[in-house]
């Protein structure tokens, strides 16, 4: 971890910085290399809206509501504003996302109240974190730890630090990196900025891991129903609704997220998998691949292809014991080493991973261990994940579905899902999903 030094209080800036420009909200002033650039009030407000939302798409209707809250305007007004900003900043400074809105393309390298050096390291850390490899996440964690030590009020850095802690605990399995550290960092971020969208998104993932999917879903539904939510909130709902067994609603949340921002990546491949739509799973699965595509190919009957993928990943990737066990147990089942698969799963230490427990229950069912499969499904439910749709439809459970214990789990899942749906509808689920 980088050496922590005392914060340089004199270096903090009151401006956003991007390229050769600085934008000062308090002074309502745009400068380029120290020279003031004249702007109309609407042009300044539009640029400030873009810069504050540099990581996401700004919808056309959001721009109209912000810039002309009490007036009717035509598309020409908005188009002229964008053309003017491009002349000012450069032709490629603002990207048009056809039919949806615009995205600010210039990297923002500073924000008001944050030391420029701190922000540069934060931007570097954020880039590393989006790569989502173990090495890049470790490097991002160290940089973010330095950032929050330098600036304890840097809410966004706290949020991303919480994200890196959780990722490393989950995929690297290092005991020194705990769930409590992730929770503390994310709570600090929300205490500093209660409306910080990325903190809400990352905290949703953490709540779900703690078995609080229903609480997370209620919080996010209230945000989106009250029009305070954004694409990150809908992406979080994809996750929370899936864990609550509300798979159709999870897909609907994905549609809303990608309608607002076509580039948004959500966890919908896992939702498709639980819906037994394996073609959609493969179609939507991202570039960082561990388990799900292999499991989908196996479910489609392509066991040789699935086995080859699993063997390659077990041989070439640095995996945590959890991920290694998940891949190896499925491979053992596919290679007809059923006893090995059951023994492997029984010997694993699985904590706070209800989705992994659910996937492992499929492996046990495929290996013919009906008792073990039912027990693991029950444990997944107790720790926060339920899916009656999967239990009733997935062919992996075909050999154990009619047992008494398994039928009891199906009934429990249905009851839990109905209770959650009722609570979410009272919170505004239909309105939030645009139904």
C-alpha positions as CSV (number, residue, x, y, z in Angstrom):
1,X,0.0,0.0,0.0
2,X,1.4,3.5,-0.9
3,X,2.8,5.5,2.0
4,X,0.3,7.8,3.5
5,X,1.2,11.4,3.8
6,X,-0.5,14.5,5.2
7,X,-3.1,16.1,3.0
8,X,-2.1,19.2,1.1
9,X,-5.0,21.5,2.0
10,X,-3.7,24.4,-0.1
11,X,-3.8,22.4,-3.3
12,X,-7.5,21.7,-3.4
13,X,-9.3,23.3,-6.4
14,X,-12.8,24.7,-6.8
15,X,-13.0,23.6,-10.4
16,X,-13.7,20.6,-12.6
17,X,-10.7,20.0,-14.9
18,X,-10.8,18.3,-18.3
19,X,-8.3,18.7,-21.1
20,X,-7.1,22.3,-21.1
21,X,-10.2,23.5,-19.4
22,X,-11.3,24.4,-15.9
23,X,-15.0,24.8,-15.0
24,X,-15.7,26.7,-11.8
25,X,-19.4,26.2,-10.6
26,X,-19.1,28.8,-7.8
27,X,-17.8,31.5,-10.2
28,X,-19.8,30.2,-13.2
29,X,-16.6,30.5,-15.2
30,X,-15.0,28.4,-17.9
31,X,-11.3,28.9,-18.6
32,X,-8.8,27.4,-21.1
33,X,-5.2,27.6,-20.0
34,X,-6.2,30.4,-17.7
35,X,-8.1,32.5,-20.2
36,X,-11.8,33.0,-19.6
37,X,-14.2,31.8,-22.3
38,X,-17.5,33.5,-22.6
39,X,-20.6,31.4,-22.4
40,X,-24.4,31.9,-22.3
41,X,-26.0,30.9,-19.0
42,X,-27.7,27.8,-20.8
43,X,-24.4,26.8,-22.3
44,X,-22.7,26.9,-18.9
45,X,-25.5,25.0,-17.2
46,X,-25.4,22.3,-19.9
47,X,-21.7,21.9,-19.6
48,X,-21.9,21.7,-15.9
49,X,-24.6,19.0,-16.2
50,X,-22.3,17.0,-18.5
51,X,-19.2,17.3,-16.4
52,X,-21.0,16.3,-13.2
53,X,-22.3,13.2,-15.0
54,X,-19.2,12.4,-17.0
55,X,-19.4,8.7,-16.2
56,X,-22.9,8.2,-17.6
57,X,-25.3,9.0,-20.4
58,X,-27.3,12.2,-20.0
59,X,-30.8,11.7,-21.3
60,X,-32.4,14.2,-23.6
61,X,-35.4,14.5,-21.3
62,X,-33.1,15.0,-18.3
63,X,-31.4,17.9,-20.1
64,X,-34.7,19.5,-21.0
65,X,-36.0,19.2,-17.4
66,X,-32.8,20.6,-16.0
67,X,-32.2,23.5,-18.4
68,X,-35.8,24.5,-19.3
69,X,-37.9,23.3,-16.3
70,X,-40.8,25.6,-17.0
71,X,-40.7,26.0,-20.7
72,X,-41.6,24.1,-23.8
73,X,-38.6,23.7,-26.2
74,X,-38.0,22.0,-29.5
75,X,-35.3,19.5,-30.4
76,X,-33.6,22.4,-32.3
77,X,-32.9,24.2,-29.0
78,X,-31.1,21.2,-27.6
79,X,-29.2,20.5,-30.9
80,X,-28.0,24.1,-31.1
81,X,-26.7,23.9,-27.5
82,X,-24.8,20.7,-28.3
83,X,-23.3,22.2,-31.5
84,X,-22.2,25.3,-29.6
85,X,-20.5,23.2,-26.9
86,X,-18.7,21.1,-29.5
87,X,-17.4,24.2,-31.2
88,X,-16.1,25.4,-27.8
89,X,-14.6,22.1,-26.5
90,X,-13.9,20.1,-29.7
91,X,-15.9,18.0,-32.1
92,X,-15.5,14.8,-30.2
93,X,-16.1,16.3,-26.7
94,X,-19.7,15.2,-26.6
95,X,-20.9,11.9,-28.0
96,X,-24.4,11.5,-29.4
97,X,-26.2,8.2,-28.3
98,X,-28.9,8.1,-31.0
99,X,-32.5,8.4,-29.7
100,X,-31.3,8.5,-26.1
101,X,-29.0,11.4,-25.2
102,X,-25.4,12.5,-25.0
103,X,-22.2,11.4,-23.2
104,X,-19.3,13.7,-22.2
105,X,-16.2,12.2,-23.8
106,X,-13.4,14.3,-22.3
107,X,-11.8,12.6,-19.2
108,X,-12.5,14.6,-16.1
109,X,-9.4,14.9,-14.1
110,X,-10.5,17.0,-11.2
111,X,-13.5,18.2,-9.2
112,X,-14.2,21.0,-6.8
113,X,-12.8,20.5,-3.3
114,X,-10.4,17.6,-4.3
115,X,-6.7,18.0,-4.6
116,X,-5.6,17.6,-8.2
117,X,-3.0,15.0,-7.3
118,X,-5.5,13.0,-5.3
119,X,-8.0,13.1,-8.2
120,X,-5.4,11.9,-10.7
121,X,-4.7,8.9,-8.6
122,X,-8.4,8.3,-8.1
123,X,-9.0,8.4,-11.9
124,X,-6.1,5.9,-12.4
125,X,-7.6,3.6,-9.7
126,X,-11.1,3.8,-11.2
127,X,-9.7,2.8,-14.6
128,X,-7.9,-0.2,-13.0
129,X,-11.1,-1.2,-11.1
130,X,-13.1,-1.4,-14.3
131,X,-10.7,-4.0,-15.7
132,X,-11.9,-6.4,-13.0
133,X,-8.9,-8.6,-12.7
134,X,-7.3,-9.6,-9.4
135,X,-4.1,-7.6,-10.1
136,X,-5.9,-4.5,-11.3
137,X,-8.3,-4.5,-8.4
138,X,-5.4,-4.9,-5.9
139,X,-3.6,-1.9,-7.5
140,X,-6.8,0.1,-7.5
141,X,-7.4,-0.7,-3.8
142,X,-4.0,0.6,-2.9
143,X,-4.4,3.8,-4.8
144,X,-7.9,4.4,-3.4
145,X,-6.6,3.8,0.2
146,X,-4.1,6.5,-0.5
147,X,-6.8,8.8,-1.8
148,X,-9.1,8.6,1.2
149,X,-6.2,9.0,3.5
150,X,-5.3,12.2,1.8
151,X,-8.9,13.4,1.5
152,X,-11.3,11.7,4.1
153,X,-14.2,13.6,2.6
154,X,-13.8,12.2,-0.9
155,X,-17.1,10.2,-1.1
156,X,-16.6,8.7,-4.5
157,X,-13.2,7.4,-3.6
158,X,-14.7,5.7,-0.5
159,X,-17.4,4.1,-2.6
160,X,-14.9,2.7,-5.1
161,X,-12.6,1.5,-2.3
162,X,-15.6,-0.5,-0.9
163,X,-16.1,-2.0,-4.3
164,X,-12.5,-3.2,-4.5
165,X,-12.5,-4.7,-1.0
166,X,-15.6,-6.7,-1.8
167,X,-14.3,-7.9,-5.2
168,X,-11.0,-9.0,-3.7
169,X,-12.6,-10.8,-0.8
170,X,-14.9,-12.6,-3.2
171,X,-12.5,-13.6,-5.9
172,X,-9.1,-13.7,-4.2
173,X,-10.2,-15.1,-0.8
174,X,-7.6,-13.2,1.2
175,X,-8.6,-13.3,4.9
176,X,-7.1,-9.8,5.5
177,X,-9.6,-8.2,3.2
178,X,-12.9,-8.5,4.9
179,X,-16.5,-7.8,4.2
180,X,-16.5,-5.4,7.1
181,X,-14.0,-3.2,5.4
182,X,-16.1,-3.0,2.3
183,X,-19.2,-2.2,4.4
184,X,-17.4,0.5,6.4
185,X,-16.1,2.2,3.2
186,X,-19.5,2.2,1.5
187,X,-21.2,3.5,4.6
188,X,-18.7,6.3,4.9
189,X,-19.4,7.2,1.2
190,X,-23.1,7.4,1.8
191,X,-22.7,9.4,5.0
192,X,-20.7,12.0,3.1
193,X,-23.0,12.0,0.1
194,X,-26.4,10.2,0.7
195,X,-27.4,10.6,-3.0
196,X,-24.1,9.2,-4.5
197,X,-25.3,6.9,-7.2
198,X,-22.3,4.6,-7.4
199,X,-22.3,4.2,-3.6
200,X,-25.9,3.1,-3.7
201,X,-25.0,0.7,-6.5
202,X,-22.0,-0.9,-4.7
203,X,-23.9,-0.9,-1.4
204,X,-26.7,-2.9,-3.1
205,X,-24.2,-5.6,-4.0
206,X,-23.0,-5.7,-0.4
207,X,-26.5,-5.9,1.1
208,X,-27.3,-8.8,-1.2
209,X,-24.2,-10.6,-0.1
210,X,-25.3,-10.1,3.5
211,X,-28.7,-11.6,2.8
212,X,-30.6,-8.3,2.6
213,X,-31.8,-8.5,-1.0
214,X,-35.3,-7.5,-0.1
215,X,-34.1,-4.4,1.9
216,X,-31.9,-3.4,-1.1
217,X,-34.7,-3.8,-3.5
218,X,-37.1,-1.7,-1.4
219,X,-34.5,1.1,-1.1
220,X,-33.9,1.1,-4.8
221,X,-37.5,0.9,-5.8
222,X,-38.3,4.0,-3.7
223,X,-35.5,5.8,-5.4
224,X,-36.6,5.0,-9.0
225,X,-40.3,5.4,-8.2
226,X,-39.5,8.9,-6.8
227,X,-37.5,9.8,-9.9
228,X,-34.3,10.1,-7.8
229,X,-32.8,6.9,-9.3
230,X,-30.6,6.5,-12.3
231,X,-29.1,3.7,-14.4
232,X,-27.0,2.4,-11.5
233,X,-30.1,2.0,-9.4
234,X,-31.8,0.0,-12.1
235,X,-28.7,-2.1,-12.5
236,X,-28.8,-2.7,-8.8
237,X,-32.4,-3.7,-9.0
238,X,-31.5,-6.4,-11.6
239,X,-29.4,-8.0,-9.0
240,X,-31.7,-7.5,-5.9
241,X,-34.8,-8.7,-7.8
242,X,-33.0,-11.8,-9.0
243,X,-32.0,-12.8,-5.5
244,X,-35.6,-12.2,-4.4
245,X,-36.8,-14.7,-7.1
246,X,-38.5,-12.0,-9.1
247,X,-36.9,-12.9,-12.4
248,X,-39.3,-11.2,-14.8
249,X,-39.0,-8.0,-12.9
250,X,-35.2,-8.4,-12.9
251,X,-35.2,-8.5,-16.7
252,X,-37.6,-5.5,-16.7
253,X,-35.1,-3.6,-14.6
254,X,-32.3,-4.4,-17.1
255,X,-34.5,-3.1,-19.9
256,X,-35.0,0.1,-18.0
257,X,-31.3,0.5,-17.3
258,X,-30.3,-0.1,-20.9
259,X,-33.1,2.1,-22.2
260,X,-31.6,4.9,-20.2
261,X,-28.0,4.0,-21.1
262,X,-27.5,1.4,-23.9
263,X,-23.9,0.9,-22.7
264,X,-24.9,-0.1,-19.2
265,X,-23.7,-3.6,-18.1
266,X,-25.9,-5.4,-15.6
267,X,-25.9,-8.9,-14.0
268,X,-28.8,-9.9,-16.2
269,X,-26.9,-13.0,-17.6
270,X,-27.4,-14.6,-14.2
271,X,-31.1,-13.7,-14.3
272,X,-31.4,-15.4,-17.7
273,X,-29.6,-18.4,-16.3
274,X,-32.0,-18.8,-13.4
275,X,-34.9,-18.4,-15.9
276,X,-33.4,-21.3,-17.8
277,X,-32.9,-19.1,-20.9
278,X,-29.4,-20.3,-21.6
279,X,-29.2,-18.8,-25.1
280,X,-29.9,-15.3,-23.6
281,X,-27.3,-16.1,-20.9
282,X,-24.6,-16.6,-23.5
283,X,-25.7,-13.7,-25.5
284,X,-25.4,-11.2,-22.6
285,X,-22.4,-12.6,-20.7
286,X,-19.5,-10.2,-20.6
287,X,-15.8,-10.5,-21.4
288,X,-14.6,-11.4,-17.9
289,X,-15.7,-15.0,-17.8
290,X,-15.4,-17.5,-15.0
291,X,-18.3,-19.9,-14.7
292,X,-21.6,-18.9,-16.2
293,X,-21.0,-19.5,-19.9
294,X,-19.6,-23.0,-19.2
295,X,-22.7,-23.8,-17.1
296,X,-25.0,-22.5,-19.8
297,X,-23.3,-24.6,-22.5
298,X,-23.6,-27.6,-20.2
299,X,-27.3,-26.9,-19.7
300,X,-27.7,-26.8,-23.5
301,X,-26.2,-30.2,-23.8
302,X,-22.8,-29.0,-25.1
303,X,-20.9,-30.8,-22.3
304,X,-17.6,-31.3,-24.2
305,X,-17.4,-27.5,-25.0
306,X,-18.3,-26.7,-21.4
307,X,-15.7,-29.1,-20.0
308,X,-13.0,-27.6,-22.3
309,X,-13.8,-24.1,-21.0
310,X,-13.6,-25.2,-17.4
311,X,-10.3,-27.0,-17.9
312,X,-8.7,-24.0,-19.6
313,X,-9.8,-21.7,-16.9
314,X,-8.7,-23.9,-14.0
315,X,-5.3,-24.3,-15.7
316,X,-4.7,-20.7,-16.7
317,X,-6.4,-18.4,-14.2
318,X,-5.4,-17.5,-10.6
319,X,-8.7,-18.3,-8.9
320,X,-9.9,-18.2,-5.3
321,X,-10.6,-21.5,-3.6
322,X,-14.3,-20.6,-4.0
323,X,-14.2,-20.0,-7.7
324,X,-11.9,-23.0,-8.3
325,X,-14.2,-25.2,-6.4
326,X,-17.2,-24.0,-8.4
327,X,-15.5,-24.7,-11.7
328,X,-13.9,-28.0,-10.6
329,X,-17.1,-29.4,-9.2
330,X,-19.1,-28.8,-12.4
331,X,-16.2,-30.3,-14.4
332,X,-16.3,-33.4,-12.2
333,X,-20.0,-33.8,-12.8
334,X,-19.6,-33.4,-16.6
335,X,-16.7,-35.9,-16.6
336,X,-19.0,-38.4,-14.8
337,X,-16.9,-38.2,-11.6
338,X,-19.9,-37.7,-9.4
339,X,-18.5,-38.9,-6.1
340,X,-15.5,-36.6,-6.6
341,X,-17.9,-33.7,-7.2
342,X,-20.0,-34.4,-4.1
343,X,-16.9,-34.8,-1.9
344,X,-15.4,-31.6,-3.3
345,X,-18.5,-29.6,-2.5
346,X,-18.9,-31.0,0.9
347,X,-15.3,-30.0,1.8
348,X,-15.7,-26.4,0.7
349,X,-16.0,-23.5,3.1
350,X,-18.6,-21.2,1.5
351,X,-19.6,-18.0,3.4
352,X,-21.9,-15.2,2.4
353,X,-22.3,-16.5,-1.2
354,X,-25.9,-17.5,-1.7
355,X,-25.6,-17.5,-5.5
356,X,-22.7,-19.9,-5.4
357,X,-24.6,-22.1,-2.9
358,X,-27.5,-22.2,-5.4
359,X,-25.2,-23.1,-8.3
360,X,-23.5,-25.8,-6.1
361,X,-27.0,-27.2,-5.3
362,X,-27.4,-27.8,-9.1
363,X,-24.1,-29.7,-9.2
364,X,-25.2,-31.9,-6.3
365,X,-28.5,-32.6,-8.0
366,X,-26.7,-33.4,-11.2
367,X,-24.5,-35.8,-9.2
368,X,-27.6,-37.5,-7.7
369,X,-27.2,-36.2,-4.2
370,X,-30.8,-35.3,-3.5
371,X,-30.4,-34.7,0.2
372,X,-27.4,-32.5,-0.3
373,X,-29.0,-30.5,-3.1
374,X,-32.1,-29.8,-1.0
375,X,-30.0,-28.8,2.0
376,X,-27.9,-26.4,-0.1
377,X,-31.0,-24.9,-1.7
378,X,-32.3,-24.3,1.8
379,X,-29.1,-22.7,2.9
380,X,-29.1,-20.4,-0.2
381,X,-32.6,-19.3,0.8
382,X,-31.7,-18.7,4.4
383,X,-28.7,-16.6,3.2
384,X,-30.7,-14.5,0.8
385,X,-31.4,-16.1,-2.6
386,X,-34.5,-17.9,-3.7
387,X,-35.9,-18.8,-7.2
388,X,-38.9,-21.0,-7.5
389,X,-38.8,-20.7,-11.3
390,X,-35.4,-22.4,-11.4
391,X,-36.4,-25.1,-8.9
392,X,-39.4,-25.9,-10.9
393,X,-37.9,-25.7,-14.4
394,X,-34.2,-26.4,-14.4
395,X,-33.4,-29.8,-15.8
396,X,-30.4,-30.0,-13.4
397,X,-32.9,-30.6,-10.6
398,X,-35.0,-33.1,-12.5
399,X,-33.8,-36.2,-10.6
400,X,-34.5,-34.6,-7.1
401,X,-37.5,-32.4,-7.8
402,X,-40.1,-34.8,-6.5
403,X,-38.5,-35.5,-3.1
404,X,-40.3,-34.2,-0.1
405,X,-37.5,-31.9,1.0
406,X,-37.2,-30.4,-2.5
407,X,-40.9,-29.8,-2.8
408,X,-40.8,-28.1,0.6
409,X,-38.1,-25.7,-0.7
410,X,-40.2,-24.9,-3.8
411,X,-43.2,-23.9,-1.5
412,X,-40.9,-21.8,0.7
413,X,-39.5,-20.0,-2.3
414,X,-43.0,-19.2,-3.6
415,X,-44.1,-17.8,-0.3
416,X,-41.0,-15.6,0.1
417,X,-41.3,-14.3,-3.5
418,X,-45.0,-13.4,-3.0
419,X,-44.2,-11.5,0.2
420,X,-41.3,-9.6,-1.4
421,X,-43.4,-8.7,-4.4
422,X,-46.2,-7.4,-2.2
423,X,-43.8,-5.2,-0.3
424,X,-42.1,-3.9,-3.4
425,X,-45.4,-3.1,-5.1
426,X,-46.3,-1.0,-2.0
427,X,-43.0,0.8,-2.4
428,X,-43.8,1.6,-6.1
429,X,-42.3,-1.2,-8.1
430,X,-44.8,-0.9,-11.0
431,X,-44.2,2.8,-11.3
432,X,-40.5,2.5,-11.0
433,X,-40.3,-0.1,-13.8
434,X,-42.6,1.9,-16.0
435,X,-45.4,-0.7,-16.0
